[in-house]
Amino acid sequence: MKSRKPAKVRHRKTTKPRRDNPAKAARNGRPSVSSKDTEVARLTRERDEALEQQTATSEVLRIISSSPSNLDPVFETILANASRICEANFGILNLYEDGAFPVVATHNAPPAYAELRRRQPRVHPASYHPLGRVAATKQVLHIADVRTEEPYRKRDPAYVVFSELAGGRTLLVVPMLKENDLLGTISIFRQEVRPFTDKQIALVQNFAAQAVIAIENARLLNELRQRTDDLTETLEQQTATSEVLQVISSSPGDLEPVFATMLENAVRICDAKFGNVYRWDGEIGHLVAAHNTPPAFAEYRRRSPHFRPDPNVGIGRMFATKTMFHVADAAAEPAYREQREEAYVAAVELGGVRTYLAVPMLKEGELVGGFTLGRQEVRPFTDKQIALVQNFAAQAVIAIENARLLNELRQRTTDLTEAFEQQRATSDLLQVISSSPGNLRPVFQAMLENAVTICGANFGNMNLYENDAFRTVAMHNAPEAYAKVRMDRSFHPPPEAALAQLAVTKEVTQIADLRALEGYVNRVPFFVAAVELGGIRTLLAVPMLKDGHLIGAIVIYRQEVRPFNQKQIELVKNFANQVVIAIENSRLLNELRDRTNELERSYALVQQQAKQLEAQARELEQRVADQVGEIERMGRLRRFLPPQVADLIVASGTEKQLESHRREITALFCDLRGFTGFSEASAPEDVMALLHDYHAAIGELIIKYSGTLERYAGDGVMVVFNDPVPVDNPALRAVQMALETREAMGDLIEK
């Protein structure tokens, strides 16, 4: 076994701490303690910066979400965070509108500079101004020292103010861009020369992007809200229109609920205090509807619902011009302050009216009324509200026209119904007349029944007027007790009675209430029987007249106080005329029957006379035929022979004179010397005028000397004497005619 040597004991040296050599440590690949600390500090700083940026971003997003349509707190938060994180002294946020940069937010700006921006919030930069350069380039602008810029060295006011009033040295301007469109800028400033780092620039760019998002969100939200408001207004208007149409359909002929509904909706939707609707008849305005009018002003309007307005003031101007009238402040109008026009003063002092709107209701350019709305504060109505009231006015016009047409239709229907009933009644009456032409009682009964039914009476009587007394010949639906004392009995009514007045005046008589007559009050039996047996209150008596003479009367009764209208009176007058016609027809029919019997008796005599007349007629016919033949023969003779020859033949009854025979005659030949030359040298009109005068003169001489014109041609004439009409001494007659002809021709030629 080997022996072991005792070991040597080594004492460890006490070591001193050594300082690492960073360079040597780096060379040996080991990090030094100081580098570790630097790295940790950097990472910590980056972490803190990132956390601060995230916190700032979160804060901005929180502000955006809490006030999406209010950009002021968003801009202020963005600007405060950007200034703080980027270690800037102050900041400004501008929007870009129409070439100008209005200041919308500042942070920590020096008081003097802040006051300047407050007084001059809109910046109109020159092209070399930082904002002008950003507007042109839409790029980030970073100026390390403003005082090194040429505009400052040239003492440009904008640069001097910024640098010396605000103390600005280093400047960073970041554009807010949306799809390359400039919306505004974020500017942060340092009051020392210390440029911003790239991270800080990127941070401000991030804030600018957030601002653009906030602006776009606010725009979209405002558009959405506006669209929602528009849709709400449209829905409200449509609901109001639907409500109006429903009222129109439920009461088409009654305009009062229509106007009330329209006015209520107009006042509510247009946020007015109260309103009125007026109708216009061309001269006077009529208040037809009111809503929420102050009591004092309502009482004023109630005292004068129909008025003639001043055409220069208020609603009168709307009536006069037919145009919308909008007053922003009625209390400032001259009509109130200076002229003290009554209606204007009442509107302002009783109604508290300040802002006032009057919209006309027009139908084809003609004024039919108007809407008025009032506010008790100075707040003009918007264009949309005015358009809404104009729409209500148009609906009111439609409602008025519909009501007019409906009332006309109803009236027309009523008229047609009444006309049909009258025609049916007339047809029934004519049928009764035709079925019993000689019996008047069924005619009276049918006529009375129709008059009572159509006129809404309870019963009726028909009376004939005979020997100054009335006799009841027909009754319809009369109370039995009253019928017993009146039917088929003659009576003389007392002077106060309707029939007595009718007998005197021959006019329609109506008594509204029989109980009110003095005769009933004094218990005259005639009136007592009428009221207490017949229950009569209102009565109508219509005379039956023929050529102005009273022949009877139709009387219809109501057992209540309800006078008959004019149409009913006219209807009964028509029935009375028909009764007169029936009576006259009956009389004529009876006369016709008597006449018929008389004619039948005369018929035999007439037949006998007819035979005699027939024989005489045949004889006369023959004579007429002979005379006609003779006239025709004479006409032919006159057509082809001289008149005296024709008369001779007719007088002799034979044409023997026209046969060949021997007789001594004298012939006269005559013509005009030089006629041929004259006719060739003269106008045809002159030639014919000469021949006309020539033939007229010859004709008179032929007749004078009883000659017969044998023939003529132009100016040549041949006249025969002693044939066919014999004359004494024909030769002498011929010579005498020749001499007188020559003398007459001489006078003619001289002309």
C-alpha positions in Angstrom: 0.0 0.0 0.0 1.4 3.3 -1.1 1.7 6.0 1.5 0.2 9.3 0.9 2.1 12.6 1.2 0.5 15.2 3.3 -1.0 18.0 1.1 0.1 21.5 1.1 -2.3 24.0 2.4 -2.8 27.0 0.1 -4.2 30.2 1.4 -6.6 32.0 -0.9 -5.9 35.6 -1.7 -8.4 38.1 -0.9 -9.6 39.5 -4.3 -10.4 43.1 -5.0 -13.3 43.9 -7.2 -12.3 44.7 -10.6 -13.9 47.2 -12.9 -14.7 45.7 -16.3 -13.2 47.2 -19.2 -16.1 47.7 -21.6 -13.9 47.6 -24.6 -12.2 44.4 -23.5 -15.6 43.0 -22.6 -16.9 43.8 -26.0 -13.8 42.2 -27.5 -14.4 39.1 -25.4 -18.1 39.0 -26.6 -19.5 39.7 -23.2 -21.9 42.7 -22.5 -20.7 45.0 -19.9 -22.9 46.2 -17.0 -23.1 49.8 -18.3 -24.3 48.7 -21.7 -26.9 46.6 -20.1 -28.1 49.6 -18.1 -28.2 51.7 -21.3 -30.2 49.1 -23.1 -32.6 48.7 -20.3 -33.1 52.4 -20.1 -33.7 52.6 -23.8 -36.2 49.8 -23.8 -37.8 51.3 -20.8 -38.0 54.7 -22.5 -39.4 53.1 -25.7 -41.9 51.2 -23.6 -42.9 54.3 -21.8 -43.1 56.2 -25.0 -45.2 53.5 -26.6 -47.4 53.3 -23.5 -47.8 57.0 -23.5 -48.7 57.1 -27.2 -51.1 54.2 -26.7 -52.6 56.0 -23.8 -52.9 59.2 -25.8 -54.4 57.3 -28.7 -56.8 55.6 -26.3 -57.7 58.9 -24.9 -58.4 60.4 -28.3 -60.5 57.4 -29.3 -62.4 57.7 -26.0 -63.1 61.4 -26.7 -64.1 60.6 -30.3 -66.6 57.9 -29.1 -68.0 60.1 -26.3 -68.6 63.1 -28.5 -68.6 61.8 -32.1 -70.2 65.0 -33.5 -68.4 67.5 -31.3 -64.8 68.0 -32.6 -63.6 70.6 -30.2 -62.7 68.2 -27.3 -61.2 65.8 -29.9 -59.0 68.6 -31.3 -58.0 69.8 -27.9 -57.1 66.3 -26.7 -55.1 65.6 -29.8 -53.2 68.9 -29.6 -52.5 68.5 -25.9 -51.1 64.9 -26.3 -49.1 65.8 -29.4 -47.5 68.8 -27.6 -46.8 66.9 -24.4 -45.4 63.7 -25.9 -43.3 65.6 -28.5 -42.0 67.9 -25.8 -43.3 71.0 -27.6 -44.0 74.2 -25.8 -47.4 74.9 -27.5 -49.5 73.8 -30.5 -52.2 75.0 -32.8 -54.7 73.0 -34.9 -56.2 74.7 -38.0 -58.8 73.5 -40.4 -58.5 74.3 -44.2 -61.5 76.0 -45.7 -61.7 78.0 -48.9 -58.0 78.9 -48.9 -57.9 80.0 -45.3 -56.8 78.2 -42.1 -59.2 79.0 -39.2 -57.8 78.2 -35.8 -60.1 75.6 -34.1 -57.8 74.6 -31.1 -54.7 75.9 -29.3 -52.7 74.4 -26.4 -50.5 76.3 -24.0 -50.0 79.2 -26.5 -48.4 82.3 -25.1 -51.2 84.7 -24.0 -50.3 87.5 -26.4 -50.2 85.1 -29.3 -53.4 83.4 -28.2 -55.2 86.7 -28.0 -54.0 87.6 -31.5 -55.4 84.3 -32.8 -58.6 84.9 -30.9 -59.0 88.2 -32.6 -57.9 86.9 -36.0 -59.0 83.3 -36.0 -58.8 82.9 -39.8 -55.2 82.8 -41.2 -54.8 83.7 -44.9 -51.2 82.6 -45.4 -48.9 83.8 -48.2 -47.4 81.1 -50.4 -44.0 81.3 -48.5 -45.8 81.1 -45.1 -45.5 77.6 -43.4 -49.2 77.0 -43.7 -49.1 78.2 -47.4 -46.2 75.9 -48.2 -48.1 72.9 -46.6 -51.2 73.8 -48.5 -49.2 73.7 -51.8 -47.2 70.6 -51.1 -49.5 68.7 -48.7 -46.2 67.5 -47.0 -44.8 67.7 -43.5 -43.0 70.9 -42.9 -40.2 70.9 -40.3 -38.3 74.1 -39.7 -35.4 73.8 -37.2 -35.1 77.5 -36.6 -37.6 80.0 -37.8 -35.2 82.9 -37.4 -32.9 81.4 -40.1 -35.7 81.7 -42.6 -35.4 84.4 -45.2 -38.9 85.9 -44.5 -37.9 86.4 -40.9 -34.6 88.0 -41.9 -36.7 90.3 -44.1 -38.9 91.0 -41.1 -42.0 89.5 -42.6 -44.9 90.4 -40.1 -46.2 86.9 -39.9 -42.7 85.5 -39.1 -41.9 88.3 -36.7 -45.1 87.9 -34.8 -44.7 84.1 -34.6 -41.1 84.2 -33.5 -41.0 87.3 -31.3 -44.6 87.4 -30.0 -44.9 83.6 -29.5 -41.2 82.9 -29.0 -41.3 80.2 -31.6 -38.0 78.8 -32.9 -38.5 75.2 -34.0 -41.7 74.5 -35.9 -43.4 71.3 -37.1 -46.5 71.5 -39.4 -48.2 68.2 -40.3 -51.1 68.2 -42.8 -54.4 66.4 -42.1 -55.1 64.6 -45.4 -58.1 62.7 -46.6 -57.5 61.0 -50.0 -55.0 63.7 -50.8 -57.4 66.5 -49.9 -56.1 68.9 -47.2 -58.5 69.1 -44.3 -56.3 71.0 -41.9 -52.9 71.1 -40.1 -51.4 70.3 -36.7 -48.6 72.7 -35.7 -46.4 72.2 -32.7 -43.7 74.6 -31.6 -40.6 74.8 -29.4 -39.3 78.0 -28.0 -35.7 76.8 -28.5 -33.8 75.5 -31.4 -34.3 71.7 -31.0 -35.6 69.8 -34.0 -38.2 67.1 -33.6 -37.2 63.5 -34.0 -38.6 61.2 -36.7 -40.5 59.3 -34.1 -42.1 62.6 -32.9 -42.9 63.6 -36.5 -44.5 60.1 -37.0 -46.4 60.5 -33.8 -47.9 63.8 -34.9 -48.7 62.3 -38.3 -50.6 59.6 -36.4 -52.5 62.2 -34.4 -53.2 64.0 -37.8 -54.7 60.7 -39.1 -56.8 60.4 -36.0 -58.0 63.9 -36.4 -59.0 63.2 -40.1 -60.9 60.1 -38.8 -62.6 62.2 -36.2 -63.5 64.9 -38.8 -64.9 62.2 -41.2 -66.8 60.5 -38.5 -68.3 63.8 -37.4 -69.2 64.6 -41.0 -70.8 61.2 -41.5 -72.6 61.4 -38.2 -73.8 64.9 -39.0 -75.0 63.7 -42.4 -76.6 60.7 -40.7 -78.3 62.9 -38.2 -79.3 65.4 -40.9 -80.7 62.5 -42.9 -82.4 61.1 -39.9 -83.9 64.6 -39.1 -85.0 64.9 -42.8 -86.6 61.4 -42.7 -88.2 62.3 -39.3 -89.5 65.5 -40.7 -90.7 63.7 -43.9 -92.3 61.0 -41.8 -93.9 63.6 -39.6 -95.1 65.5 -42.6 -96.4 62.4 -44.3 -98.1 61.4 -41.0 -99.7 64.8 -40.8 -100.7 64.6 -44.5 -102.2 61.2 -43.9 -104.0 62.5 -40.9 -105.4 65.4 -42.9 -106.4 63.1 -45.8 -108.1 60.8 -43.2 -110.0 63.7 -41.8 -111.0 64.8 -45.4 -112.2 61.3 -46.2 -114.1 61.0 -42.9 -115.8 64.4 -43.3 -115.6 65.3 -47.0 -118.2 68.0 -46.9 -117.2 69.6 -43.5 -114.2 71.8 -43.7 -113.9 72.7 -40.0 -112.2 69.5 -38.8 -110.0 69.6 -41.9 -108.8 73.1 -41.2 -108.4 72.3 -37.5 -106.2 69.2 -38.2 -104.1 71.0 -40.8 -103.5 74.0 -38.5 -102.6 71.8 -35.5 -100.1 69.9 -37.5 -98.6 73.0 -39.1 -98.2 74.7 -35.6 -96.7 71.5 -34.1 -94.3 70.6 -36.9 -93.1 74.2 -37.6 -92.6 74.7 -33.8 -94.9 77.7 -33.8 -96.8 79.0 -30.8 -100.2 79.3 -32.4 -101.9 79.7 -35.8 -105.1 80.7 -37.7 -106.8 79.8 -41.0 -108.7 82.5 -42.9 -111.1 82.3 -45.9 -111.2 85.2 -48.4 -114.4 86.1 -50.3 -112.8 88.8 -52.5 -113.4 91.7 -50.1 -113.5 90.3 -46.5 -111.4 87.9 -44.5 -113.2 85.3 -42.4 -111.5 83.5 -39.5 -112.5 79.8 -39.9 -109.9 78.0 -37.6 -107.6 78.8 -34.7 -105.1 76.7 -32.7 -103.6 77.6 -29.3 -104.2 81.3 -29.8 -103.5 83.3 -26.6 -106.8 84.0 -24.9 -106.7 87.8 -25.1 -105.9 87.7 -28.8 -108.5 84.9 -29.4 -111.1 87.2 -27.7 -110.1 90.0 -30.0 -110.4 87.8 -33.1 -113.7 86.4 -31.8 -115.2 89.9 -31.6 -114.4 90.6 -35.2 -114.1 87.2 -37.1 -115.0 89.0 -40.4 -112.7 91.9 -41.2 -111.5 94.0 -44.1 -107.6 94.1 -43.6 -105.3 96.9 -44.5 -103.6 95.9 -47.8 -100.3 97.4 -46.7 -100.0 95.6 -43.3 -99.7 92.1 -42.1 -102.2 89.5 -43.4 -103.7 92.3 -45.5 -100.5 92.5 -47.6 -100.7 88.7 -48.2 -104.4 89.1 -49.3 -103.5 92.0 -51.6 -100.3 90.5 -53.1 -101.3 86.8 -53.0 -97.7 86.0 -51.9 -96.1 84.6 -48.8 -95.5 87.2 -46.0 -92.7 86.5 -43.4 -91.9 89.0 -40.6 -88.8 88.2 -38.5 -89.9 90.6 -35.7 -93.4 92.1 -35.7 -92.5 94.4 -32.8 -89.9 96.1 -35.0 -92.2 96.7 -37.9 -93.3 100.3 -38.7 -97.0 99.2 -38.6 -96.5 98.5 -34.8 -93.9 101.1 -33.8 -95.0 104.1 -35.9 -98.4 103.5 -37.5 -99.9 101.6 -34.5 -102.2 99.7 -36.9 -104.9 98.2 -34.7 -104.6 94.5 -35.9 -100.8 94.7 -35.7 -100.9 96.1 -32.1 -103.4 93.5 -31.1 -101.2 90.7 -32.5 -98.0 92.0 -30.7 -99.5 93.1 -27.4 -102.4 90.6 -27.0 -100.9 87.6 -28.9 -97.3 88.3 -28.0 -96.4 87.8 -31.7 -92.8 88.4 -32.7 -92.0 86.2 -35.7 -95.0 85.9 -38.1 -95.7 83.9 -41.2 -98.6 84.3 -43.6 -99.0 81.8 -46.5 -101.8 82.3 -49.2 -104.2 79.6 -50.3 -104.5 80.0 -54.1 -106.7 78.2 -56.6 -105.7 78.8 -60.2 -104.1 82.1 -59.2 -107.2 83.3 -57.3 -106.9 83.9 -53.5 -109.3 81.7 -51.4 -107.7 82.1 -48.0 -104.5 81.9 -46.0 -102.5 80.2 -43.2 -100.9 82.3 -40.4 -98.4 81.0 -37.8 -96.9 83.0 -34.9 -94.0 82.7 -32.6 -93.6 84.6 -29.3 -89.9 85.0 -29.9 -87.7 86.4 -32.6 -86.9 83.1 -34.5 -87.7 83.2 -38.3 -89.2 80.1 -39.9 -86.9 78.0 -42.1 -87.4 77.4 -45.8 -88.5 73.8 -45.0 -91.1 75.1 -42.5 -92.4 77.7 -45.0 -92.6 75.0 -47.7 -94.5 72.7 -45.3 -97.1 75.5 -44.6 -97.3 76.1 -48.3 -98.0 72.4 -48.7 -100.7 72.5 -46.1 -102.2 75.6 -47.9 -102.3 73.6 -51.1 -104.0 70.7 -49.3 -106.5 73.2 -47.8 -107.3 74.4 -51.3 -107.8 70.8 -52.5 -110.1 70.2 -49.5 -112.1 73.4 -50.2 -112.5 72.4 -53.9 -113.4 68.8 -52.9 -116.0 70.1 -50.4 -117.4 72.4 -53.1 -117.6 69.7 -55.6 -119.1 67.3 -53.1 -121.7 69.8 -52.0 -122.5 70.5 -55.6 -122.8 66.8 -56.2 -125.0 66.4 -53.1 -127.2 69.3 -54.2 -127.3 67.9 -57.7 -128.3 64.5 -56.3 -130.9 66.1 -54.1 -132.2 68.1 -57.0 -132.3 65.0 -59.3 -134.0 63.0 -56.5 -136.6 65.7 -56.1 -137.0 66.0 -59.9 -137.4 62.3 -60.1 -140.0 62.2 -57.4 -141.8 65.1 -59.1 -141.6 63.4 -62.4 -142.8 60.1 -60.9 -145.6 62.0 -59.1 -146.5 63.7 -62.4 -146.4 60.4 -64.2 -148.7 58.8 -61.6 -151.0 61.8 -61.9 -151.1 61.6 -65.7 -151.8 57.9 -65.5 -154.7 58.6 -63.1 -156.0 61.3 -65.4 -155.8 59.0 -68.4 -157.4 56.1 -66.6 -160.3 58.2 -65.3 -160.5 61.3 -67.6 -163.9 62.3 -66.6 -163.6 61.5 -62.8 -161.6 64.1 -60.9 -161.7 62.6 -57.4 -158.9 60.0 -58.0 -156.9 62.8 -59.6 -157.3 65.0 -56.5 -156.4 62.1 -54.3 -153.3 61.2 -56.2 -152.1 64.8 -56.4 -152.7 65.4 -52.7 -150.9 62.2 -51.7 -147.8 63.1 -53.8 -147.7 66.7 -52.4 -147.9 65.5 -48.8 -145.3 62.8 -49.3 -142.7 64.7 -51.2 -143.0 67.8 -49.0 -142.7 66.0 -45.7 -146.1 67.0 -44.5 -148.3 65.0 -42.2 -151.6 65.4 -44.1 -153.3 67.6 -46.7 -156.6 68.8 -48.0 -157.8 69.9 -51.5 -160.6 72.5 -51.6 -162.6 73.8 -54.5 -163.8 77.4 -54.5 -167.4 77.8 -55.4 -169.8 80.7 -54.7 -167.4 82.5 -52.4 -167.0 79.3 -50.2 -164.5 76.5 -50.0 -165.5 72.8 -50.2 -163.1 70.0 -49.3 -163.2 67.4 -52.1 -160.1 65.3 -51.1 -158.0 64.5 -48.0 -154.9 62.4 -47.5 -153.8 61.0 -44.1 -156.0 63.5 -42.2 -156.8 62.7 -38.6 -160.2 61.0 -38.5 -161.8 63.6 -36.1 -160.7 66.5 -38.3 -161.8 64.7 -41.5 -165.3 64.3 -40.2 -165.8 68.1 -39.7 -164.2 69.1 -43.1 -164.7 66.4 -45.8 -167.3 67.3 -48.4 -168.5 70.3 -46.5 -168.6 73.9 -47.7 -167.3 76.5 -45.3 -166.4 80.2 -45.0 -163.0 80.5 -43.3 -162.6 83.4 -40.8 -160.6 86.4 -42.1 -157.4 85.4 -40.2 -157.4 81.9 -41.8 -154.9 81.1 -44.5 -157.7 80.2 -47.0 -159.4 83.6 -46.4 -156.2 85.5 -47.1 -155.6 83.3 -50.2 -159.1 84.1 -51.5 -158.3 87.8 -51.3 -154.7 87.9 -52.5 -154.7 84.7 -54.7 -151.1 84.2 -53.4 -149.4 81.4 -51.5 -150.1 81.7 -47.8 -148.0 80.0 -45.1 -148.6 80.1 -41.3 -145.6 79.0 -39.3 -147.5 78.2 -36.1 -151.2 78.1 -36.0 -151.2 78.1 -32.2 -149.7 81.6 -32.2 -152.7 83.1 -34.2 -155.0 85.3 -32.3 -157.9 83.2 -33.6 -156.7 80.2 -31.7 -155.8 82.2 -28.7 -159.4 83.6 -28.7 -160.7 80.0 -29.1 -162.4 80.6 -32.5 -164.0 77.2 -33.4 -162.4 77.0 -36.9 -158.9 77.3 -35.4 -159.6 75.2 -32.4 -160.8 72.3 -34.6 -157.7 72.7 -36.8 -155.2 72.7 -33.9 -156.9 70.3 -31.5 -158.6 67.8 -33.9 -156.0 68.0 -36.7 -152.9 68.7 -34.5 -152.0 71.4 -37.1 -149.0 73.7 -36.3 -147.5 74.8 -39.7 -149.6 75.0 -42.8 -149.1 75.9 -46.5 -152.0 77.0 -48.7 -151.4 77.2 -52.5 -154.1 78.7 -54.8 -155.3 76.9 -57.9 -155.8 79.6 -60.6 -157.1 79.6 -64.1 -156.7 82.8 -66.0 -156.4 84.7 -62.7 -159.6 83.2 -61.3 -159.5 81.2 -58.1 -160.9 77.7 -58.5 -159.6 76.1 -55.4 -156.6 75.5 -53.1 -154.2 72.8 -52.0 -153.4 72.9 -48.2 -150.8 70.7 -46.6 -150.1 70.5 -42.8 -147.3 69.7 -40.4 -148.0 68.7 -36.8 -144.8 70.5 -35.7 -143.5 74.1 -36.1 -141.4 73.6 -39.3 -142.1 76.0 -42.2 -142.0 74.7 -45.7 -139.0 75.8 -47.9 -139.2 77.5 -51.2 -138.6 74.3 -53.2 -141.5 72.7 -51.5 -143.7 75.7 -52.1 -142.8 75.6 -55.8 -143.6 71.9 -55.9 -147.0 72.4 -54.5 -147.6 75.3 -56.9 -146.7 72.9 -59.7 -149.2 70.3 -58.4 -151.8 73.1 -58.1 -151.2 73.9 -61.8 -151.6 70.3 -62.7 -154.9 70.1 -60.8 -156.1 73.1 -62.7 -155.1 71.4 -66.0 -156.9 68.2 -64.9 -160.1 70.2 -64.1 -159.8 72.1 -67.4 -159.2 68.8 -69.2 -162.3 67.3 -67.5 -164.4 70.3 -68.6 -163.1 70.1 -72.1 -163.7 66.3 -72.2 -167.3 66.8 -71.2 -167.6 69.5 -73.8 -166.0 67.2 -76.3 -168.4 64.5 -75.5 -171.4 66.8 -76.0 -169.8 68.0 -79.2 -169.3 64.5 -80.3 -173.0 63.6 -79.8 -173.9 66.7 -81.8 -171.6 65.8 -84.6 -173.0 62.3 -84.7 -176.5 63.7 -85.2 -175.2 65.9 -87.9 -173.4 63.1 -89.6 -176.3 61.8 -91.6 -177.2 65.3 -92.9 -173.6 65.8 -93.8 -173.5 62.5 -95.8 -176.5 63.6 -97.8 -175.0 67.0 -98.4 -171.8 65.3 -99.4 -173.5 63.4 -102.2 -174.9 66.6 -103.6 -171.6 68.3 -103.3 -170.0 65.4 -105.1 -172.2 65.9 -108.1 -171.6 69.6 -108.1 -167.9 69.0 -107.7 -167.9 66.8 -110.8 -169.6 69.4 -112.8 -167.3 72.1 -111.5 -164.4 69.9 -112.2 -165.4 69.7 -115.9 -165.8 73.4 -116.1 -162.5 74.0 -114.5 -160.9 71.6 -117.0 -162.4 73.5 -119.9 -161.3 76.8 -118.6 -157.8 75.5 -118.0 -157.7 74.2 -121.5 -158.8 77.5 -122.9 -156.2 79.4 -120.8 -153.5 77.1 -122.0 -154.6 77.6 -125.6 -154.7 81.4 -125.1 -151.2 81.2 -123.6 -149.9 79.4 -126.7 -151.5 82.0 -129.0 -150.1 84.9 -127.1 -146.7 83.2 -127.3 -146.7 83.0 -131.1 -149.1 85.8 -132.3 -149.4 89.5 -131.7 -151.6 90.3 -128.7 -154.5 91.8 -130.7 -154.5 88.7 -132.9 -154.5 86.4 -130.0 -157.3 88.3 -128.3 -159.3 88.2 -131.5 -158.9 84.4 -131.8 -159.8 83.8 -128.2 -162.8 86.2 -128.4 -164.1 84.4 -131.5 -163.4 81.0 -130.1 -161.9 79.8 -133.4 -158.6 80.0 -135.3 -160.2 80.7 -138.7 -158.3 84.0 -138.9 -155.1 82.0 -139.2 -156.2 80.1 -142.2 -155.2 81.2 -145.8 -157.6 83.8 -147.2 -157.7 86.9 -149.5 -158.0 90.4 -148.1 -156.9 93.9 -149.2 -154.1 95.0 -146.8 -151.7 97.9 -146.6 -148.1 97.1 -145.7 -145.6 99.6 -144.1 -141.9 99.1 -144.4 -139.5 101.1 -142.2 -135.8 101.2 -141.5 -133.2 103.7 -140.2 -131.1 105.6 -142.8 -127.4 105.1 -142.2 -127.9 102.4 -139.6 -125.4 100.1 -141.2 -122.6 102.6 -141.1 -123.6 103.6 -137.5 -123.5 100.0 -136.3 -120.1 99.4 -137.8 -118.6 102.5 -136.3 -120.3 102.4 -132.9 -119.9 100.3 -129.8 -122.3 97.4 -129.4 -123.8 99.0 -126.3 -124.6 102.1 -128.3 -126.1 100.1 -131.1 -128.3 98.1 -128.8 -129.4 101.2 -126.9 -130.5 102.8 -130.2 -132.4 99.7 -131.3 -134.1 99.6 -127.9 -135.4 103.2 -128.2 -136.3 102.6 -131.9 -138.4 99.5 -131.3 -140.1 101.1 -128.3 -141.2 104.1 -130.5 -142.4 101.9 -133.4 -144.3 99.6 -131.0 -146.3 102.5 -129.5 -147.2 103.7 -133.1 -148.2 100.2 -134.2 -150.6 100.0 -131.3 -151.9 103.5 -131.8 -152.8 102.9 -135.5 -154.1 99.2 -135.0 -151.4 97.7 -137.2 -150.0 94.2 -136.8 -146.2 93.7 -136.6 -145.5 91.1 -139.2 -141.7 90.8 -138.6 -138.6 92.8 -137.8 -134.9 92.3 -138.2 -132.4 94.9 -136.8 -133.7 98.3 -137.9 -136.1 96.8 -140.6 -139.8 96.6 -139.6 -142.9 95.4 -141.6 -146.3 96.4 -140.3 -149.6 95.1 -141.9 -152.9 96.9 -141.6 -156.4 95.3 -142.0 -155.3 91.7 -141.4 -155.9 89.8 -139.4 -157.6 92.6 -137.4 -159.8 94.5 -139.9 -159.6 98.3 -139.7 -161.2 101.2 -141.5 -159.2 102.9 -144.2 -155.9 100.9 -143.7 -154.0 102.9 -146.3 -154.7 106.1 -144.5 -153.6 104.5 -141.2 -150.4 103.4 -142.9 -149.6 106.8 -144.2 -150.4 108.5 -140.9 -148.2 106.0 -139.1 -145.4 106.6 -141.6 -145.5 110.3 -141.2 -145.5 110.1 -137.4 -142.8 107.5 -137.5 -140.6 109.8 -139.6 -141.1 112.6 -137.1 -140.4 110.3 -134.2 -137.3 109.0 -135.8 -136.1 112.5 -136.4 -136.3 113.3 -132.7 -134.6 110.0 -132.0 -131.7 110.7 -134.4 -131.2 114.2 -132.8 -130.7 112.5 -129.4 
